[in-house]
């Protein structure tokens, strides 16, 4: 496997849902920190900390989505399917070439 992250072993769906809840909570926390900063009850450090927490949660959610995609590709390969760039539609001058499958 090498460059691939470890597949999630069937737990990615649950993990993705939990992480989406964490992202939503971090978004609410950032909104609250911004409101508190605007009215002068907290420092900008609180806002930056909330932004960092949101970014961390978003990056984790992206990593989970990536692992799910890798797991799907590995499953297709394990079942005997192939994966080739030739199978993808070719784009010429901003439009899909005739005869190419539509994505």
N, C-alpha and C positions, 0 to 999 in steps of 0.2 A: 504494500500500500504506500509506503514512503511518504509522499507529500500530502496525502489525505489525512484529515483529522479522524480520530476514531469514530466509527458510526455509533449511533445512539442506542442501538439494540432495542428498538421498538418504543423507546421512551421519549422520543423527540416531540411527539404531538402534545403530550402532557407538559413537557418541559417548555415548549413554545407557548402554550396557553399561560403557564405560570409566569414566564418572562414577559409576556404581553401585559399581564396585570402589573408586573413590576415597572414596566415602562409607563403605563398610565398613572401609577402612583407617583413616579418621579416627575411626570409632567405636572401633576397637581401640586406637588411639593415646590416645584420651580415657580408656578403661578403664585402660590402663597408667598414665597420668598420675595418675588418681585413686588407684590402688593405691599408687603411689610416694608420693603426698602423705599417704595414710593411715598409712603406716609411717614417714613422716618423712624420706624421702630426697630430696625435692624441694619446691620452694616452690609456693604456690598459683598463682603466675604461670604455671607450666607447665600447670596444669589449665585456667586461663582461656585460654591460648594454644591448647590442644588443643580447647577448646569453640569458640573462634572459627574454627579450621580446619574443624571439623565443620560449623558453621553455613554457612560459605562453600561447602563442597562440597554441602550439602543445597540451598542456594539455587541453585547452578549446575544441579543435577539437576532442580529444579523448572522452571528456565528452559528446559532442554532439552525437558522434557515439554510445556511450553507451546508451544515452537516446533514440535514434532511435531504438536500439535493444530491449530495455525494452518496448517501445511502441508497437513494433511488437509482442512481446510475450504476452503483455496484450491484444492486439487485438485478437490474436488467442484464448486466454483463454475466452475472452468475447463472442466470437462466438461459444463457446462450445468445443473448442479443448483442448486437454490436453498437459501437458509438463512433461515428466518423464525421468530420467536418463536411465531407462530400454529401452527407445526408441533409445538411442544412440548406435552406433556400439561398440562392446567390442574389446579391443586390448590386445593381448597376445604375449609376447616376441617380441615386435616391429612389429607385423603384425596383420592385422584384422582377427578375427576369422571367419572361414567358416560359411556361413549362415547369417552373419551380413550384414546389408545394407552398401553399400560403401558410405562414406560421399561425 
